[in-house]
Amino acid sequence: MSHESTYQPNSGIERWLDARLPVMRLMHDSFSAFPTPKNLNYWYTFGGILTFCLIVQIATGITLAMHYASDAGLAFASVEHIMRDVNFGWLIRYTHAVGGSMFFLAVYIHMFRGMYYGSYKAPRELLWMLGCVIFLLMMATAFMGYVLPWGQMSFWGATVITNIFTAIPVIGTPIQEWLVGGFAVGNPTLTRFFSLHYLLPFVIFGVVILHIWALHVTGNNNPTGIEVKGPQDTIPFNPYYTVKDAFGLVLFLLVFAAFVFYAPNALGHPDNYIPADPMVTPPHIVPEWYLLPYYAILRSITFDIGIPFTDIVLIRAKLLGVIALAASIVVLFLLPWLDTSKVKSLRYRPMLKPFFFLFILVCIGLGWVGAESPDKVLFAAGTFQFQMVHLGLTLTAAYFVYFLLVLPIVGVIEKPKPMPASIADAVLKGRAAAPAE
């Protein structure tokens, strides 16, 4: 959403710089005078919160890297050295560890908000896809960071996750061996993961710049899902939304600080305070909480696909689980084209709204399933047992049903509610003035 620049240099130095490298003009037009829909609510503050989280992770990560030893024989001890001997090392490490969880909490809220208000629809398809790329890079970065403390869960989590590549025919085993640096997780794995964990946040930062650029081209979506029709629909980003974002960030920091100072290990696993031992397997291997839904999808597929009435297997269960895991990410990229409705916001889509909240419960349920043992019996009737893995399979099916069936079908048969004629009409008058298409 282009707009005419209103930047006016106030000094000779600013005029000199503006004529040669208009950085101040760019910052003013992009973050100060940028016209923003006047009806954005607090769910829209999580974009700024995510930027803050990324800066915190990069700053604390660089500091930790100065004291960390990426060697299998020294990594665990170096983390303890940071905690005990480095000035405020405990605070830096806990901020980094808790910051990862807060980062994912904010990104999940940000994504669900985008899905609820239809922020993935035209003309913002590329904006949404760049967000999905950031999410994918975050998962890779977080997984590699989880390995660095070199505790029991770090070692065995790396072993389980890297072994899923072996399910891919022909190229899977070479990829797995290249990733771990050999035939088993060890010192080369730790060195590779440390290098990539250090590098990827800067890649994320670059994609975030593209994400913000794409946002400034199309402009913000808003809770009504109506495009801006003129100056009456917008207000400058500063001071109105800088103050609002600052207040939202303060509330978020209160939660952040509560975990850092009072429950820094609540979101981790106690087994990771045991040094990695290849000879002792933990009874239950789990990733961090924010990866649990995808872990549940991966391990919920326990059946092969083959030709009926024969012993011929076409796709093994392990490969099918990897395909389901990959598809659960790919389907997010396809969301702009799976939703067939022309109406963006779920405020005006009464049929889809309950399905959306059920979808959120499905995602939460998958997280619970991923944290539990797959053999756990939920209920039994005679010889029949409904185990956690069966619940995971049911929720996995529901996850894909929402994207592949509910969104396309409901978009065609649903009759939306009447929509306001403009953003200004919705804000100032609060009445529906035009029917939805």
HELIX and SHEET records of a PDB file:
HELIX    1   1 GLY A   12  ARG A   20  1                                   9    
HELIX    2   2 VAL A   23  PHE A   31  1                                   9    
HELIX    3   3 TYR A   42  THR A   45  5                                   4    
HELIX    4   4 PHE A   46  ALA A   65  1                                  20    
HELIX    5   5 ALA A   75  ARG A   84  1                                  10    
HELIX    6   6 GLY A   89  TYR A  116  1                                  28    
HELIX    7   7 GLU A  125  VAL A  147  1                                  23    
HELIX    8   8 GLN A  152  ASN A  163  1                                  12    
HELIX    9   9 ILE A  164  ALA A  167  5                                   4    
HELIX   10  10 GLY A  172  VAL A  180  1                                   9    
HELIX   11  11 ASN A  187  THR A  218  1                                  32    
HELIX   12  12 PRO A  231  ASP A  233  5                                   3    
HELIX   13  13 PHE A  237  TYR A  262  1                                  26    
HELIX   14  14 PRO A  270  TYR A  273  5                                   4    
HELIX   15  15 TRP A  289  LEU A  291  5                                   3    
HELIX   16  16 LEU A  292  SER A  300  1                                   9    
HELIX   17  17 ALA A  317  PHE A  333  1                                  17    
HELIX   18  18 LEU A  335  LEU A  338  1                                   4    
HELIX   19  19 LEU A  346  TYR A  348  5                                   3    
HELIX   20  20 LEU A  352  ALA A  371  1                                  20    
HELIX   21  21 MET A  388  VAL A  401  1                                  14    
HELIX   22  22 TYR A  402  VAL A  406  3                                   5    
HELIX   23  23 LEU A  407  ILE A  413  1                                   7    
HELIX   24  24 ILE A  423  LEU A  428  1                                   6    
SHEET    1   A 2 PRO A  35  PRO A  37  0                                        
SHEET    2   A 2 THR A 234  PRO A 236 -1                                        
SHEET    1   B 2 ILE A 305  GLY A 306  0                                        
SHEET    2   B 2 VAL A 313  ILE A 315 -1                                        
SHEET    1   C 2 VAL A 377  ALA A 381  0                                        
SHEET    2   C 2 PHE A 384  GLN A 387 -1                                        
END                                                                             
